[in-house]
Amino acid sequence: MKIKAEQLSGNLQKQFLPVYVISGDEPLLAQECADAVRVAARKNGFTERELFHVEGNYDWNHVVNEANSLSLFSDKKILEIRIANGKPGDKGSKALCEICANPNPDNLLLVILPKLEKSAQNSKWLKALESLGAHIQVWPVSADNLPRWIQQRLSQANIQANQEAVQILADRVEGNLLAAVQEIEKLKLLAPEGKVDADTMSAVVADSARYNLFEFIDKMLIGDAQSAAQSLRGLQNEGTEPIPLLWAITRELRILVKASEQVARGEHSDWALKNSGVWDKRMSLFRRALQRNKPAHLRMFLYQAGAIDRGIKGMRKADVWDEMATLVLSIAGSQSLQPGNIKILLQP
């Protein structure tokens, strides 16, 4: 069966199952779910733990042999299997199905996986695991729900914070749940009375947002103008040089210009993008950018990128970071560049 992460605690109190599967790409929440299972396991007599890291050409006989081993004197064991890529392969699938077909009551099977692809969700091995136990799918906390999540964590830490203070923390950590928890732990020490307002939050909380070049590019392509601009500013504040940023933006623009020209000639957008060198995993990002921007706009953006490059090299007077922010916003869908005003931006 499938259960939500927030239902796990209650489920563990009602019944303890022989199999628990935890999947998802939010490390903090996945770790907390695994910890909850381990604590419940110890309460139910599972005092030993065998850990298996599955990578590459792994020998699944180690897992099968451990699962089938019997001893009249040993304690119950947790068999914790961590599959880094979420794909056990043919041998792993066979091994997991074999273990589920002959479950050992002295073993608890805890399988930890990243976010699963659709093929894995429909696989025989996962359905075998779910038939014996629970599958907890961990989902990232969305930007809209992050303040509520932070408020709940603050309440659990016996900290009272007003809405403005909560929003400040949400803005600072930008989706980094581990950073949010660390800041809350810090608040427990620095706000002994348990009350935090906006001024206190601003003074105490460090800027823990993780700005990443690749995430920044993805935000721009998907059309999240506000987040893309915020990431650009964060990269600037962290001391990132403008040249690698402009290079990354220009690379994606060239792909979009090439694909848009092929689409204009009657080709299907997916074929045009693939023919322009876009990988399948990034197809949806480029598809949205292609649908959002007309070919003439994309060529104009590329021309503006060239002007910014000349500004970086000192060949023209320019506020490089402001012009780059304007370019990013335009690509993301906030059309601040138009043919009528680009000449003004390009004046020496």
C-alpha positions in Angstrom: 0.0 0.0 0.0 1.0 3.6 -0.4 0.9 6.1 2.4 1.8 9.8 2.7 4.9 10.8 4.7 2.7 12.7 7.2 0.7 9.5 7.8 3.7 7.3 8.6 3.9 8.1 12.3 0.2 7.2 12.9 0.5 4.1 10.7 3.5 2.8 12.7 1.6 3.1 15.9 -1.4 1.2 14.6 0.5 -1.7 12.9 4.1 -2.6 12.1 4.6 -4.1 8.6 7.4 -6.4 7.4 8.4 -4.1 4.5 8.8 -0.3 4.2 9.8 1.4 1.0 10.8 5.1 1.0 11.2 7.0 -2.3 11.8 10.6 -3.2 14.4 13.3 -3.7 13.9 15.4 -0.6 16.8 14.2 1.6 15.5 15.6 5.0 12.0 14.2 4.7 13.3 10.8 3.4 15.8 10.6 6.3 13.1 11.5 8.9 10.8 8.7 7.5 13.6 6.2 7.6 14.5 7.2 11.2 10.8 6.8 12.2 10.8 3.3 10.8 14.0 2.4 12.6 12.8 3.7 15.9 9.5 1.7 15.5 11.6 -1.4 14.5 13.7 -1.2 17.7 10.5 -1.0 19.8 9.4 -4.2 18.0 12.6 -6.1 18.8 14.6 -5.5 15.6 17.9 -4.6 17.3 20.4 -5.5 14.6 20.8 -3.7 11.3 22.4 -4.8 8.0 23.1 -2.1 5.4 23.4 -2.8 1.7 24.5 -0.1 -0.8 23.4 -1.1 -4.2 25.5 0.4 -7.0 26.7 -0.7 -10.4 27.0 -4.5 -10.9 26.0 -5.4 -7.4 25.9 -9.0 -6.2 22.4 -9.4 -4.9 23.3 -12.8 -3.4 24.5 -10.9 -0.3 21.0 -9.6 0.3 19.2 -12.9 -0.5 21.6 -14.9 1.7 21.1 -12.5 4.6 17.3 -12.6 4.2 17.2 -16.4 4.2 19.6 -16.9 7.1 18.0 -18.3 10.3 19.3 -18.4 13.8 17.6 -19.5 17.0 19.7 -17.1 19.1 20.2 -14.0 17.0 18.0 -10.9 17.4 15.6 -9.7 14.7 17.3 -7.7 12.0 16.6 -4.6 9.8 17.8 -5.3 6.2 18.2 -1.8 4.9 18.7 -1.6 1.1 19.7 1.7 -0.5 19.4 1.7 -4.3 21.2 4.8 -5.5 19.6 5.0 -9.0 16.3 3.5 -8.1 16.8 0.6 -10.6 17.7 -2.8 -9.1 18.1 -4.3 -12.5 17.0 -7.8 -13.5 19.0 -9.6 -10.8 17.8 -7.2 -8.1 14.2 -7.4 -9.3 14.4 -11.2 -9.1 16.0 -11.0 -5.6 13.4 -8.6 -4.2 10.5 -10.7 -5.6 12.1 -13.9 -4.1 12.5 -12.3 -0.7 8.9 -11.1 -0.8 7.7 -14.5 -1.9 9.3 -16.1 1.2 9.3 -13.4 3.9 11.3 -14.1 7.1 9.4 -12.9 10.2 12.7 -12.1 11.9 13.6 -9.6 9.2 12.3 -6.1 8.5 13.0 -5.0 4.9 13.6 -1.2 4.5 14.2 -0.1 0.9 15.3 3.5 0.3 15.1 4.9 -3.2 15.3 8.2 -5.1 12.3 9.6 -6.9 11.0 6.7 -9.1 10.4 6.8 -12.8 7.0 5.7 -14.1 8.5 2.3 -15.3 9.8 1.6 -11.8 6.4 2.6 -10.2 4.8 -0.1 -12.3 7.5 -2.7 -11.9 6.9 -6.2 -10.6 9.5 -5.8 -7.8 7.9 -2.6 -6.4 4.4 -4.1 -6.4 5.8 -7.2 -4.6 7.2 -4.9 -1.9 4.0 -2.9 -1.7 1.9 -6.0 -1.3 3.7 -6.9 1.9 4.2 -3.4 3.4 4.0 0.3 2.9 5.5 2.6 0.2 6.1 6.2 1.5 6.5 8.6 -1.4 8.3 11.7 -0.3 7.5 14.9 -2.2 9.4 18.2 -2.1 7.6 21.0 -0.2 6.3 23.5 -2.7 7.1 27.2 -2.4 3.4 27.9 -1.6 3.4 25.4 1.2 6.9 26.2 2.6 5.7 28.9 5.1 3.1 26.5 6.5 5.7 23.7 6.8 8.1 26.1 8.6 5.3 27.3 10.9 4.6 23.6 11.9 8.3 23.0 12.6 8.6 26.2 14.7 5.5 25.1 16.7 7.1 21.7 17.3 10.2 23.5 18.6 8.0 25.6 20.9 8.8 28.8 19.0 6.1 31.4 18.3 6.7 33.4 15.1 4.5 35.8 13.3 3.6 35.5 9.6 6.2 38.0 8.6 9.0 36.2 10.4 8.0 32.9 8.9 8.0 34.4 5.4 11.5 35.8 6.0 12.8 32.4 6.9 11.0 30.8 3.9 12.6 33.4 1.5 16.1 32.9 3.0 16.2 29.1 2.7 14.5 29.0 -0.7 13.3 25.4 -0.5 16.3 24.1 1.4 14.5 22.1 4.2 17.7 21.0 5.9 18.8 24.7 6.1 15.4 25.6 7.5 15.7 23.0 10.3 19.2 24.1 11.1 18.0 27.7 11.5 15.1 26.6 13.7 17.6 24.8 15.9 19.7 28.0 16.1 16.5 30.0 17.0 15.9 27.6 20.0 19.2 28.8 21.4 19.1 32.5 20.4 15.4 33.1 21.3 15.1 31.5 24.8 11.7 33.1 25.4 10.4 31.2 22.4 9.1 34.3 20.6 10.4 35.5 17.3 9.4 38.6 15.3 10.5 39.8 11.8 13.5 41.8 13.2 14.8 38.9 15.3 14.4 36.5 12.3 16.3 38.9 10.0 19.1 39.3 12.5 19.5 35.6 13.4 18.9 33.7 10.2 21.7 33.4 7.7 21.0 33.4 3.9 21.0 29.6 3.3 19.5 29.6 -0.2 21.5 27.3 -2.5 22.1 29.0 -5.8 23.2 26.7 -8.5 24.0 27.6 -12.1 22.1 24.6 -13.6 19.1 25.2 -11.4 19.1 28.9 -12.4 19.1 27.9 -16.1 16.2 25.5 -15.5 14.2 28.2 -13.8 14.8 30.5 -16.7 13.7 27.9 -19.3 10.6 26.8 -17.4 9.4 30.4 -17.2 9.7 31.1 -13.5 10.9 34.7 -14.0 10.9 35.7 -10.3 12.9 32.6 -9.1 15.3 32.9 -12.1 16.0 36.6 -11.3 16.4 35.8 -7.6 18.9 33.0 -8.4 20.8 35.3 -10.7 21.1 37.8 -7.9 22.2 35.1 -5.5 24.9 33.9 -7.9 26.1 37.5 -8.2 26.2 37.9 -4.4 28.2 34.7 -4.1 30.9 36.1 -6.3 30.1 34.2 -9.5 31.7 35.8 -12.5 29.3 37.0 -15.3 31.2 35.2 -18.1 30.2 31.6 -17.2 26.6 32.7 -16.6 26.4 34.4 -19.9 28.0 31.4 -21.6 25.3 29.1 -20.1 22.5 31.5 -21.1 23.9 31.9 -24.7 24.3 28.1 -25.1 20.6 27.5 -24.4 19.6 30.5 -26.6 21.5 29.1 -29.6 19.7 25.8 -29.2 16.3 27.6 -29.0 17.1 29.7 -32.0 18.1 26.7 -34.1 15.0 24.7 -33.0 12.6 27.6 -33.6 13.9 28.0 -37.2 13.2 24.3 -37.8 9.8 24.6 -36.3 9.1 27.6 -38.6 9.9 25.3 -41.5 7.3 22.9 -40.4 9.2 20.4 -38.3 7.7 19.1 -35.0 9.0 20.9 -32.0 10.2 17.7 -30.2 12.1 16.6 -33.3 13.6 20.1 -33.8 14.8 20.2 -30.1 16.2 16.7 -30.3 18.0 17.5 -33.6 19.4 20.6 -31.8 21.0 18.5 -29.1 18.4 18.5 -26.3 18.4 15.5 -24.1 15.1 13.7 -23.4 15.2 14.6 -19.7 15.4 18.3 -20.5 12.9 18.2 -23.4 10.0 19.6 -21.4 12.0 22.6 -20.2 13.1 23.6 -23.7 9.6 22.9 -25.1 8.0 25.4 -22.8 10.7 28.0 -23.6 10.1 27.4 -27.3 6.3 27.7 -27.0 6.7 30.9 -24.9 9.1 32.8 -27.2 8.7 33.7 -30.9 11.7 33.1 -33.2 12.2 36.9 -33.7 12.4 37.4 -29.9 14.9 34.5 -29.5 17.1 36.1 -32.2 16.8 39.4 -30.4 17.8 37.8 -27.0 20.8 36.3 -28.7 21.8 39.7 -30.1 21.4 41.2 -26.6 23.6 38.4 -25.1 26.3 39.4 -27.6 26.0 43.1 -26.4 26.4 42.0 -22.8 29.5 40.0 -23.8 31.0 43.1 -25.3 30.1 45.0 -22.1 32.0 42.4 -20.0 35.0 42.8 -22.2 34.9 46.6 -21.9 34.0 47.2 -25.5 30.9 49.2 -24.6 29.6 50.9 -21.5 27.1 48.7 -19.8 25.7 47.7 -16.4 26.3 44.0 -17.1 24.3 42.5 -14.2 21.3 44.7 -14.9 21.3 43.9 -18.6 21.7 40.2 -17.8 18.8 40.3 -15.4 16.7 42.0 -18.1 17.7 39.2 -20.6 16.9 36.4 -18.1 13.5 37.9 -17.3 12.7 38.2 -21.0 13.6 34.6 -21.8 11.6 33.5 -18.8 8.5 35.3 -20.2 8.6 38.7 -18.6 9.0 40.6 -21.8 11.1 43.6 -20.9 13.1 43.6 -24.1 11.3 44.8 -27.3 12.6 45.7 -30.8 11.7 49.3 -30.1 13.9 49.7 -27.0 16.8 47.3 -27.6 18.6 50.0 -29.6 18.7 52.2 -26.5 20.2 49.3 -24.5 22.9 48.8 -27.1 24.1 52.3 -27.3 27.8 52.7 -26.5 
